[in-house]
Amino acid sequence: PLMAGGTVLPRLLGPKDWPDGTDGHDNGWGFAPIRKETYERYSANDARRDATCWNAAAINNNYTHRYQNTGFFLEKYTAHTGDNKDQNADADLNYNNNLRIYRYAETLLNAAELIVRTGGNMADAEEYLNKVHHRAGLTDNKAATIDNIIDERHLEFVGEGKRYWDLVRTGKAASTLTPDAYGY
């Protein structure tokens, strides 16, 4: 079956002039690189790190470096080789990547946060938080606190549009969303 009606987002997010097929990725336009600090937030044994942050510069730094290039790109949405092979329209506009809108991990972390905020059963809150944490390959346990839940959400939902609202909801936006070395 041929498809049309995908998304251009993967093409936007990959490195510009990347040699198609290298490391399973296609050429992109170089928009919205992710920060090195985002990559460094993850522990080395966190499975989400490499599923979220593609260190393209470590593989081939000969692509065209665009504005605010860091060498890191959003792996979960970037253009992967073959993700538009069955399209019957413009290949740039028809990648079949799934856009994450709401996931089971969000249900668990929302439940954990609700329990903490309402003084419910903390054992349940810790179970929900640690289900997400352990799924990432991490074996330590985290206490169910608002800060730990928000930190886990930060790692789990990079690039999915959740962080801003988490910071607003927790009153941390004014102190966190300040200009930095990148100028934003």
Accessible surface in RSA format (square Angstrom, percent):
REM  Atomic radii and reference values for relative SASA: ProtOr
REM  Chains: A
REM  Algorithm: Lee & Richards
REM  Probe-radius: 1.40
REM  Slices: 20
REM RES _ NUM      All-atoms   Total-Side   Main-Chain    Non-polar    All polar
REM                ABS   REL    ABS   REL    ABS   REL    ABS   REL    ABS   REL
RES PRO A   1   167.23 121.9 123.67 112.7  43.56 158.3 140.03 115.6  27.20 169.0
RES LEU A   2   128.95  71.8  98.93  70.8  30.03  75.5  99.21  69.7  29.74  80.0
RES MET A   3    48.49  25.1  43.80  29.0   4.69  11.2  31.46  26.7  17.03  22.6
RES ALA A   4    65.90  60.6  33.91  52.3  31.99  72.8  34.09  48.0  31.80  84.3
RES GLY A   5    73.31  90.4   0.00   N/A  73.31  90.4  38.83 106.6  34.48  77.2
RES GLY A   6    32.20  39.7   0.00   N/A  32.20  39.7  11.60  31.8  20.60  46.1
RES THR A   7    28.38  20.2  23.76  24.1   4.61  11.0  17.54  23.6  10.84  16.4
RES VAL A   8    43.61  28.7  41.15  37.3   2.46   5.9  41.15  35.8   2.46   6.7
RES LEU A   9    52.80  29.4  52.71  37.7   0.09   0.2  52.80  37.1   0.00   0.0
RES PRO A  10     0.29   0.2   0.29   0.3   0.00   0.0   0.29   0.2   0.00   0.0
RES ARG A  11    23.62   9.9  23.62  12.0   0.00   0.0   2.37   3.2  21.25  12.9
RES LEU A  12    44.78  24.9  44.78  32.0   0.00   0.0  44.78  31.5   0.00   0.0
RES LEU A  13    13.67   7.6  13.29   9.5   0.37   0.9  13.29   9.3   0.37   1.0
RES GLY A  14     0.00   0.0   0.00   N/A   0.00   0.0   0.00   0.0   0.00   0.0
RES PRO A  15     0.17   0.1   0.00   0.0   0.17   0.6   0.17   0.1   0.00   0.0
RES LYS A  16    69.25  33.8  69.22  42.5   0.03   0.1  30.39  27.4  38.86  41.4
RES ASP A  17    76.70  53.7  58.57  58.3  18.13  42.9  26.27  61.8  50.42  50.3
RES TRP A  18     3.96   1.6   0.00   0.0   3.96   9.3   0.00   0.0   3.96   6.4
RES PRO A  19    59.97  43.7  49.24  44.9  10.73  39.0  59.97  49.5   0.00   0.0
RES ASP A  20   101.18  70.9  70.73  70.4  30.45  72.0  28.98  68.2  72.20  72.0
RES GLY A  21    37.50  46.2   0.00   N/A  37.50  46.2  18.47  50.7  19.03  42.6
RES THR A  22    42.67  30.3  34.07  34.5   8.60  20.5  29.63  39.8  13.04  19.7
RES ASP A  23    76.85  53.8  44.67  44.5  32.19  76.1  17.25  40.6  59.60  59.4
RES GLY A  24    37.98  46.8   0.00   N/A  37.98  46.8  29.54  81.1   8.45  18.9
RES HIS A  25     8.59   4.7   8.59   6.0   0.00   0.0   8.59   8.9   0.00   0.0
RES ASP A  26    13.13   9.2  13.13  13.1   0.00   0.0   0.98   2.3  12.15  12.1
RES ASN A  27    43.34  29.9  43.34  41.9   0.00   0.0   6.20  14.9  37.14  35.9
RES GLY A  28     0.14   0.2   0.00   N/A   0.14   0.2   0.00   0.0   0.14   0.3
RES TRP A  29    86.33  34.6  86.33  41.8   0.00   0.0  71.82  38.3  14.51  23.5
RES GLY A  30     3.82   4.7   0.00   N/A   3.82   4.7   1.16   3.2   2.66   6.0
RES PHE A  31    89.33  44.7  86.74  53.7   2.58   6.7  89.33  54.2   0.00   0.0
RES ALA A  32    62.91  57.8  40.85  63.0  22.06  50.2  52.68  74.2  10.24  27.1
RES PRO A  33    18.92  13.8   7.97   7.3  10.95  39.8   7.97   6.6  10.95  68.1
RES ILE A  34    21.61  12.3  18.19  13.6   3.42   8.2  21.61  15.6   0.00   0.0
RES ARG A  35    71.62  30.1  70.68  36.0   0.94   2.2  17.86  24.4  53.76  32.6
RES LYS A  36   107.85  52.6 107.85  66.2   0.00   0.0  52.40  47.2  55.45  59.1
RES GLU A  37    90.35  51.9  88.20  66.7   2.15   5.1  53.50 103.5  36.85  30.1
RES THR A  38    19.73  14.0  18.93  19.2   0.80   1.9   2.52   3.4  17.21  26.0
RES TYR A  39    43.15  20.1  42.76  24.3   0.39   1.0  22.37  16.8  20.78  25.6
RES GLU A  40   102.48  58.8  74.39  56.3  28.09  66.9  39.43  76.3  63.05  51.5
RES ARG A  41   108.46  45.5  77.73  39.6  30.72  73.2  29.67  40.6  78.79  47.7
RES TYR A  42    10.04   4.7   0.29   0.2   9.75  25.4   0.91   0.7   9.13  11.3
RES SER A  43    54.99  46.5  40.51  54.1  14.48  33.4  49.62 105.7   5.37   7.5
RES ALA A  44    83.68  76.9  59.18  91.3  24.50  55.7  59.36  83.6  24.32  64.4
RES ASN A  45   102.47  70.7  82.35  79.6  20.11  48.4  45.65 109.9  56.82  54.9
RES ASP A  46     5.28   3.7   1.09   1.1   4.20   9.9   0.22   0.5   5.07   5.1
RES ALA A  47    66.58  61.2  46.41  71.6  20.16  45.9  59.70  84.1   6.88  18.2
RES ARG A  48    14.02   5.9  12.78   6.5   1.24   3.0  14.02  19.2   0.00   0.0
RES ARG A  49    44.67  18.8  44.67  22.8   0.00   0.0   0.57   0.8  44.10  26.7
RES ASP A  50    87.98  61.6  78.28  77.9   9.70  22.9  33.94  79.9  54.04  53.9
RES ALA A  51    59.50  54.7  46.73  72.1  12.77  29.1  54.94  77.4   4.57  12.1
RES THR A  52     4.31   3.1   4.31   4.4   0.00   0.0   0.00   0.0   4.31   6.5
RES CYS A  53     2.10   1.6   0.00   0.0   2.10   4.9   0.00   0.0   2.10   2.3
RES TRP A  54    12.63   5.1   9.90   4.8   2.73   6.4  12.63   6.7   0.00   0.0
RES ASN A  55    44.74  30.9  40.57  39.2   4.17  10.0  12.30  29.6  32.44  31.4
RES ALA A  56     0.00   0.0   0.00   0.0   0.00   0.0   0.00   0.0   0.00   0.0
RES ALA A  57    32.10  29.5  21.04  32.5  11.06  25.2  21.30  30.0  10.80  28.6
RES ALA A  58    79.70  73.3  35.60  54.9  44.10 100.3  47.46  66.8  32.25  85.4
RES ILE A  59    82.72  47.1  49.58  36.9  33.13  79.9  54.83  39.5  27.88  75.7
RES ASN A  60    31.49  21.7  24.71  23.9   6.78  16.3  13.79  33.2  17.70  17.1
RES ASN A  61    80.87  55.8  66.31  64.1  14.56  35.1  19.40  46.7  61.47  59.4
RES ASN A  62   137.81  95.0 107.22 103.6  30.59  73.6  29.50  71.0 108.31 104.7
RES TYR A  63     9.49   4.4   0.84   0.5   8.65  22.5   1.29   1.0   8.20  10.1
RES THR A  64    57.48  40.9  49.60  50.3   7.88  18.8  41.70  56.0  15.78  23.9
RES HIS A  65    89.98  49.2  63.24  44.0  26.74  68.4  43.41  44.7  46.57  54.2
RES ARG A  66    82.27  34.5  69.95  35.7  12.32  29.3  19.46  26.6  62.80  38.1
RES TYR A  67   176.59  82.4 159.01  90.5  17.59  45.8 132.06  99.2  44.54  54.9
RES GLN A  68    49.23  27.5  29.08  21.3  20.15  48.0  19.58  41.7  29.65  22.5
RES ASN A  69    44.38  30.6  17.09  16.5  27.29  65.7   6.80  16.4  37.59  36.3
RES THR A  70    30.97  22.0   4.54   4.6  26.43  63.0  13.61  18.3  17.36  26.2
RES GLY A  71     0.89   1.1   0.00   N/A   0.89   1.1   0.89   2.5   0.00   0.0
RES PHE A  72    13.49   6.7  13.49   8.4   0.00   0.0  13.49   8.2   0.00   0.0
RES PHE A  73     3.13   1.6   3.08   1.9   0.05   0.1   3.13   1.9   0.00   0.0
RES LEU A  74    13.43   7.5  13.06   9.3   0.37   0.9  13.06   9.2   0.37   1.0
RES GLU A  75    31.66  18.2  31.53  23.9   0.13   0.3  10.21  19.7  21.45  17.5
RES LYS A  76    25.94  12.7  15.35   9.4  10.58  25.2  18.64  16.8   7.30   7.8
RES TYR A  77     8.59   4.0   8.59   4.9   0.00   0.0   5.19   3.9   3.40   4.2
RES THR A  78     0.07   0.1   0.07   0.1   0.00   0.0   0.00   0.0   0.07   0.1
RES ALA A  79     0.00   0.0   0.00   0.0   0.00   0.0   0.00   0.0   0.00   0.0
RES HIS A  80    42.78  23.4  42.78  29.7   0.00   0.0  36.20  37.3   6.58   7.7
RES THR A  81    73.99  52.6  52.91  53.6  21.08  50.2  52.91  71.1  21.08  31.9
RES GLY A  82    30.14  37.2   0.00   N/A  30.14  37.2  19.61  53.8  10.53  23.6
RES ASP A  83    38.80  27.2  37.60  37.4   1.20   2.8   1.96   4.6  36.84  36.7
RES ASN A  84    17.04  11.8  14.98  14.5   2.06   5.0   1.27   3.0  15.78  15.2
RES LYS A  85   152.07  74.2 118.88  72.9  33.19  79.0  95.66  86.1  56.41  60.1
RES ASP A  86    64.38  45.1  62.43  62.1   1.95   4.6  10.78  25.4  53.60  53.5
RES GLN A  87    37.26  20.8  27.08  19.8  10.18  24.2   0.00   0.0  37.26  28.3
RES ASN A  88    91.73  63.3  53.97  52.2  37.76  90.9  21.09  50.8  70.64  68.3
RES ALA A  89    54.99  50.6  30.54  47.1  24.45  55.6  44.20  62.2  10.79  28.6
RES ASP A  90    77.12  54.0  62.66  62.4  14.46  34.2  27.93  65.7  49.19  49.1
RES ALA A  91    38.99  35.8  34.64  53.5   4.35   9.9  34.64  48.8   4.35  11.5
RES ASP A  92    44.38  31.1  43.97  43.8   0.41   1.0   4.52  10.6  39.86  39.8
RES LEU A  93    91.97  51.2  86.69  62.0   5.28  13.3  86.69  60.9   5.28  14.2
RES ASN A  94     7.88   5.4   7.88   7.6   0.00   0.0   0.00   0.0   7.88   7.6
RES TYR A  95     0.49   0.2   0.00   0.0   0.49   1.3   0.00   0.0   0.49   0.6
RES ASN A  96    84.11  58.0  64.66  62.5  19.45  46.8  18.79  45.2  65.32  63.1
RES ASN A  97    22.71  15.7   5.32   5.1  17.39  41.9   9.28  22.3  13.43  13.0
RES ASN A  98   118.93  82.0 110.92 107.2   8.02  19.3  24.45  58.8  94.48  91.3
RES LEU A  99    89.73  50.0  69.37  49.6  20.36  51.2  69.37  48.7  20.36  54.8
RES ARG A 100    80.05  33.6  67.60  34.5  12.45  29.6  12.35  16.9  67.70  41.0
RES ILE A 101   139.16  79.2 129.43  96.4   9.73  23.4 133.34  96.0   5.82  15.8
RES TYR A 102   125.95  58.8  99.18  56.4  26.77  69.7  84.38  63.4  41.57  51.2
RES ARG A 103    64.06  26.9  56.96  29.0   7.10  16.9  40.25  55.0  23.80  14.4
RES TYR A 104   147.12  68.7 135.20  76.9  11.92  31.0 114.75  86.2  32.37  39.9
RES ALA A 105     7.81   7.2   4.23   6.5   3.58   8.1   5.20   7.3   2.61   6.9
RES GLU A 106    14.09   8.1  14.09  10.7   0.00   0.0   0.00   0.0  14.09  11.5
RES THR A 107    59.49  42.3  58.05  58.8   1.44   3.4  48.91  65.7  10.58  16.0
RES LEU A 108    13.83   7.7  13.74   9.8   0.09   0.2  13.83   9.7   0.00   0.0
RES LEU A 109     0.00   0.0   0.00   0.0   0.00   0.0   0.00   0.0   0.00   0.0
RES ASN A 110    55.11  38.0  49.88  48.2   5.24  12.6  23.46  56.5  31.65  30.6
RES ALA A 111    31.40  28.9  25.92  40.0   5.48  12.5  30.89  43.5   0.50   1.3
RES ALA A 112     0.00   0.0   0.00   0.0   0.00   0.0   0.00   0.0   0.00   0.0
RES GLU A 113     9.42   5.4   9.42   7.1   0.00   0.0   6.43  12.4   2.99   2.4
RES LEU A 114   111.75  62.2 109.12  78.1   2.63   6.6 111.33  78.2   0.41   1.1
RES ILE A 115    27.53  15.7  27.01  20.1   0.53   1.3  27.53  19.8   0.00   0.0
RES VAL A 116    32.14  21.1  17.37  15.7  14.77  35.6  17.37  15.1  14.77  40.1
RES ARG A 117   120.58  50.6  82.68  42.1  37.90  90.2  47.17  64.5  73.41  44.5
RES THR A 118    95.11  67.6  60.00  60.8  35.11  83.7  58.56  78.7  36.55  55.3
RES GLY A 119    64.34  79.3   0.00   N/A  64.34  79.3  32.29  88.6  32.05  71.8
RES GLY A 120    35.04  43.2   0.00   N/A  35.04  43.2  27.35  75.1   7.69  17.2
RES ASN A 121    87.90  60.6  71.57  69.2  16.32  39.3  30.20  72.7  57.70  55.8
RES MET A 122    82.14  42.5  77.51  51.3   4.63  11.0  72.82  61.9   9.32  12.3
RES ALA A 123    70.76  65.1  55.62  85.8  15.14  34.4  62.95  88.7   7.81  20.7
RES ASP A 124    50.38  35.3  50.37  50.1   0.01   0.0   0.67   1.6  49.70  49.6
RES ALA A 125     0.00   0.0   0.00   0.0   0.00   0.0   0.00   0.0   0.00   0.0
RES GLU A 126    67.00  38.5  66.80  50.5   0.21   0.5   8.70  16.8  58.30  47.6
RES GLU A 127    84.60  48.6  74.30  56.2  10.30  24.5  34.63  67.0  49.97  40.8
RES TYR A 128    57.76  27.0  57.76  32.9   0.00   0.0  19.33  14.5  38.43  47.4
RES LEU A 129     0.00   0.0   0.00   0.0   0.00   0.0   0.00   0.0   0.00   0.0
RES ASN A 130    12.16   8.4  12.11  11.7   0.05   0.1   6.44  15.5   5.71   5.5
RES LYS A 131    93.75  45.7  81.64  50.1  12.11  28.8  52.96  47.7  40.80  43.5
RES VAL A 132     2.04   1.3   0.84   0.8   1.20   2.9   2.04   1.8   0.00   0.0
RES HIS A 133     8.15   4.5   8.15   5.7   0.00   0.0   8.15   8.4   0.00   0.0
RES HIS A 134    73.40  40.1  61.29  42.6  12.11  31.0  42.60  43.9  30.80  35.8
RES ARG A 135   140.06  58.8 109.85  56.0  30.21  71.9  78.83 107.7  61.23  37.1
RES ALA A 136     0.99   0.9   0.00   0.0   0.99   2.3   0.99   1.4   0.00   0.0
RES GLY A 137    45.49  56.1   0.00   N/A  45.49  56.1  31.95  87.7  13.54  30.3
RES LEU A 138    15.12   8.4  12.83   9.2   2.29   5.8  13.05   9.2   2.07   5.6
RES THR A 139   128.59  91.5 105.51 107.0  23.08  55.0  77.67 104.3  50.92  77.0
RES ASP A 140    83.22  58.3  72.35  72.0  10.87  25.7  48.51 114.2  34.71  34.6
RES ASN A 141   113.62  78.4  84.82  82.0  28.80  69.3  25.49  61.4  88.13  85.2
RES LYS A 142    39.67  19.4  34.73  21.3   4.94  11.8  30.31  27.3   9.36  10.0
RES ALA A 143    53.87  49.5  44.96  69.4   8.91  20.3  47.49  66.9   6.38  16.9
RES ALA A 144     4.52   4.2   0.00   0.0   4.52  10.3   0.00   0.0   4.52  12.0
RES THR A 145    59.53  42.3  57.58  58.4   1.95   4.6  56.86  76.4   2.68   4.0
RES ILE A 146    39.31  22.4  36.18  27.0   3.13   7.5  36.20  26.1   3.11   8.4
RES ASP A 147    77.59  54.4  75.91  75.6   1.68   4.0  22.06  51.9  55.53  55.4
RES ASN A 148    38.18  26.3  38.18  36.9   0.00   0.0   0.00   0.0  38.18  36.9
RES ILE A 149     0.00   0.0   0.00   0.0   0.00   0.0   0.00   0.0   0.00   0.0
RES ILE A 150     2.89   1.6   2.89   2.2   0.00   0.0   2.89   2.1   0.00   0.0
RES ASP A 151    57.00  39.9  57.00  56.7   0.00   0.0   6.06  14.3  50.94  50.8
RES GLU A 152     0.00   0.0   0.00   0.0   0.00   0.0   0.00   0.0   0.00   0.0
RES ARG A 153     7.93   3.3   6.69   3.4   1.25   3.0   0.00   0.0   7.93   4.8
RES HIS A 154    33.28  18.2  30.09  20.9   3.19   8.2  18.58  19.2  14.70  17.1
RES LEU A 155    19.52  10.9  19.33  13.8   0.19   0.5  19.34  13.6   0.18   0.5
RES GLU A 156     5.83   3.3   1.97   1.5   3.86   9.2   0.00   0.0   5.82   4.8
RES PHE A 157     5.90   3.0   2.22   1.4   3.68   9.6   3.07   1.9   2.83   8.1
RES VAL A 158    18.86  12.4  12.51  11.3   6.35  15.3  18.86  16.4   0.00   0.0
RES GLY A 159    46.82  57.7   0.00   N/A  46.82  57.7  20.48  56.2  26.33  59.0
RES GLU A 160    21.14  12.1   1.95   1.5  19.19  45.7   5.82  11.3  15.31  12.5
RES GLY A 161    59.59  73.5   0.00   N/A  59.59  73.5  41.56 114.0  18.03  40.4
RES LYS A 162    31.27  15.3  28.98  17.8   2.29   5.5  12.61  11.4  18.66  19.9
RES ARG A 163    69.03  29.0  66.27  33.8   2.76   6.6  43.26  59.1  25.77  15.6
RES TYR A 164   111.42  52.0 107.26  61.0   4.16  10.8  67.44  50.7  43.98  54.2
RES TRP A 165   157.64  63.3 156.26  75.6   1.38   3.2 132.27  70.5  25.38  41.2
RES ASP A 166     1.42   1.0   1.42   1.4   0.00   0.0   0.00   0.0   1.42   1.4
RES LEU A 167     1.97   1.1   1.97   1.4   0.00   0.0   1.97   1.4   0.00   0.0
RES VAL A 168    68.56  45.1  54.45  49.3  14.12  34.0  56.12  48.8  12.44  33.8
RES ARG A 169   108.27  45.5  78.86  40.2  29.41  70.0  68.25  93.3  40.02  24.3
RES THR A 170    28.24  20.1   1.21   1.2  27.03  64.4   7.22   9.7  21.02  31.8
RES GLY A 171    66.00  81.4   0.00   N/A  66.00  81.4  35.39  97.1  30.60  68.5
RES LYS A 172    63.72  31.1  62.91  38.6   0.81   1.9  42.85  38.6  20.87  22.2
RES ALA A 173    20.39  18.7  19.03  29.4   1.36   3.1  19.24  27.1   1.14   3.0
RES ALA A 174    95.56  87.9  67.29 103.8  28.28  64.3  79.58 112.1  15.99  42.4
RES SER A 175    91.89  77.7  62.69  83.7  29.20  67.3  54.57 116.2  37.32  52.3
RES THR A 176    62.70  44.6  40.87  41.4  21.83  52.0  33.14  44.5  29.56  44.7
RES LEU A 177    92.45  51.5  63.80  45.6  28.64  72.0  69.77  49.0  22.68  61.0
RES THR A 178    72.00  51.2  60.28  61.1  11.72  27.9  40.83  54.8  31.17  47.1
RES PRO A 179   118.90  86.7  97.21  88.6  21.69  78.8  98.27  81.1  20.63 128.2
RES ASP A 180    51.28  35.9  28.12  28.0  23.17  54.8  38.34  90.2  12.94  12.9
RES ALA A 181   112.72 103.6  62.42  96.3  50.31 114.4  76.31 107.5  36.41  96.4
RES TYR A 182    58.85  27.5  42.13  24.0  16.72  43.5  38.35  28.8  20.50  25.3
RES GLY A 183    63.33  78.1   0.00   N/A  63.33  78.1  31.84  87.4  31.49  70.5
RES TYR A 184   103.93  48.5  79.51  45.2  24.42  63.5  93.23  70.1  10.70  13.2
END  Absolute sums over single chains surface
CHAIN  1 A     9670.0       7357.8       2312.3       5602.0       4068.0
END  Absolute sums over all chains
TOTAL          9670.0       7357.8       2312.3       5602.0       4068.0
